[in-house]
Amino acid sequence: MGRDSRIETTDGTIRRTVFNAHDQVVSSWVGTNGTGATDSDPTGNNAFGNDMVLLSSCEYDNNQSGLNRQLTKTIVHNDAVAATQGGIGF
């Protein structure tokens, strides 16, 4: 695989990307505190202080297995996008 799943900017913003077994993007997250976060769970199982929010998620083959792994849906989580633009530091 070899992709960076976590990037932190100089201002402290953390961006995480979750990949599936085929190295396809499953979800994108942003925050300033990634306490307990893992490559598969940026929330750290809801760890205290972790403020990672889900920005977008992707579906492949309508979530059916055994197909050609084509992107069939991208979901932008507007409430999270609005929060990140609302002055909470991201």
Buried (B, 14 or more C-beta within 10 A) or exposed (E): EEEEBBEEEEEEBBBBBBBEEEEEBBBBBBBBBBEBBBEEBBBBEEBEEBBBBBBBBBEBBEEEEEEEBEEEEEEEBEEBBEBBEEEEEB
